[in-house]
Amino acid sequence: MQPPSNPGRGAAVSIARVDYEKGEVSFAGLGNVSAQIYSGSQGGQHLVSMNGTAGHDTLRLREFSYAWPVNGSLVFYSDGLLTGTGLAGYPGLALRDPSLIAGVLYRDFSRGHDDSTVVIAKTA
């Protein structure tokens, strides 16, 4: 694979696996990807994403484990959303449908000049 011609541009990736029986989520992220775990409508725990660019500048990739709450929500978003994106200013939003949560975060935190991705995963 050839490195990007502009090393400042590239891909960010992340993956999460929720084990409901163990009450645990495993997460590995690389690049400008943010993720948080919420318990119902309570504050979020930030997940660790390593520095680097997928396929170009990957010094290390590490998996981290976190407790998964019974009524958990996982919020992923790319750097197309502002730093500080989260559900803290939206009482009750974490309890709503994932597509509504994603839409509100995109509407209120999009930088407008960069691609944006928002993914919400919730306990059914």
N, C-alpha and C positions, 0 to 999 in steps of 0.2 A: 504494500500500500504506500503510495506517495504521500509525503506530508503536504498539508495545504500550502498554496503559494503565499498566502497571508497568514502567518502563524498566530495572529490575533483573532482569527476567525476559526471556528470549528464546532464540533459537536459536544454537547453535554449529555450525559446519560445517567439514569438511576433505575434501580429495581428494588422492589420490596416484596417480601413474602410474609403473609400473616398466618401464624399457626394458632388457630382459635383454641385448640385443646390445651396448649401450653401457655396461652395468654402472652404470646411473644411475637414481635415483628422483627424480621431481619432486613437490613437496609444497606445498600452499597450505592454510592453516588460519586460521579466524577464531573467536575466542572461547575458551571454556574447554575446549579439546580438546588432548590430549597425544598425541604419537606418538614412537616410538623405533624405530630400526633395530638389529637384533641380527645378529651373524655367528655362526651355529651357537649354541654355548652361551656365547659371549663377550659382554662388557658392551655395553650399548646406547648409541647416539648419539641424543640428543634432537633432534627436529625443531622448527623455529620456527613457532609459531602467532601470528598478529597479534591484538591486543586489539580488541574490538568485539562487536557483536551483529548477527547477520545480519538484514537488512531494516530495521534501525533505526539503528545507530550504527557505520557502517563508514567509518572514515577512509581506510583503504587496505587493499588485499589484494595480497600479494606472493607470488610463487612462488620457492621455494628448491630447489636441486639438491644431491643427496648421492650419494656412491658407494654402489652396491648390491653387497653381497658375493655371491659365488657361492651360498652356502648361507644366504641372508638370510631374516630374518623381520621383518615390520613389525607393530608393536603400536600400535593406536589405542585411546584410551579417553576417555570424557567425565569431567566434573568430579563425577560421581556416585561416582567412585572416589577414594580418598585420594591426596594429593600423595605422591610417592615410590613409586607403583605401578610395578612392573617385575619383571624376571626375575632380578635379582641374587641374591636369596636362595634360588633354586631351581635348583641345579645339574642340568643336563640337560633341564630343562623345555622350553627353546627348541627342542629336537630332537623333541619330541612332536607329536601331532596338534593342529592349530589349535583345535579345539573344547575339548580338554582344557586347553590353555593359557588360553583365554578363561574357562573355568569356574573354574580355580584363582585367576586374578586377581580375578574377580568375588567368589568366596567369601571371599578373604582381604583385599580392599581396599574393598569396597562400604561407602559411608557409611551405607546403610540408610534414609536419609530423603530421598533424591534419586533421580531416574531415572538409570540407568547404562547405558552402552553400551560394549562391548568388541568390537573387531574385530581378528582376527589374519590376516595374509596371509603366505604362505610360498612360497619357491621349490619347485616340484614336484620 
